[in-house]
Amino acid sequence: MTRATQSASPASPRSPRTGAPARVPVRAATRRTGPRAGAATGPYADALAMPVQDRIAVIRQGLRAQDVSDMASALQLSVDRTIHILGFPKSTVLRKIKGAEVLDSDQSERLFQMQRLIGMVQQMVQDYGDPQGFDAGQWLGQWLEQANPALGGDKPANYLDTASGVALVESLLHRMISGAYA
């Protein structure tokens, strides 16, 4: 499985095993060996498929603060809105973006979970829909900002600042596949 790598810079996380730049699931455009049958392809597919131990290593090393801006672009939301949805302190994240720093592990985990949500949507469309021309990030960004009856009319975006909230949003996406109330 191929994961996109970050560019090597002094602030880039390093692999705990090799010391090389850490592999993270952002902006993966293609797979060298090609996708397995039924596997989602797209920028965030690797975030979904990454083994748990690799996820933990990436989160502990910290994702680039710039990845918050990249996530905002993928969701077609403002950086400020994305920072708010993730429950990050705005001034700290903006300073880290400007300084090309990495996020702390708590922030990296929340951002990584958002990457996984986009990967989930990519996988769902790959498995059950027509992925041709579908933009999973854009769709997720719009869906997160709409009132959801399963949440008592609240927006899914209001739940992404905690691990339990992310699990709830994930379960809503899974229920969409079965046609259940989501």
HELIX and SHEET records of a PDB file:
HELIX    1   1 ALA A   45  ALA A   49  1                                   5    
HELIX    2   2 VAL A   52  GLN A   61  1                                  10    
HELIX    3   3 GLN A   66  LEU A   75  1                                  10    
HELIX    4   4 VAL A   79  LEU A   86  1                                   8    
HELIX    5   5 LYS A   90  LYS A   98  1                                   9    
HELIX    6   6 SER A  105  TYR A  128  1                                  24    
HELIX    7   7 ALA A  136  LEU A  144  1                                   9    
HELIX    8   8 PRO A  149  LEU A  151  5                                   3    
HELIX    9   9 PRO A  156  TYR A  159  5                                   4    
HELIX   10  10 ALA A  163  SER A  178  1                                  16    
END                                                                             
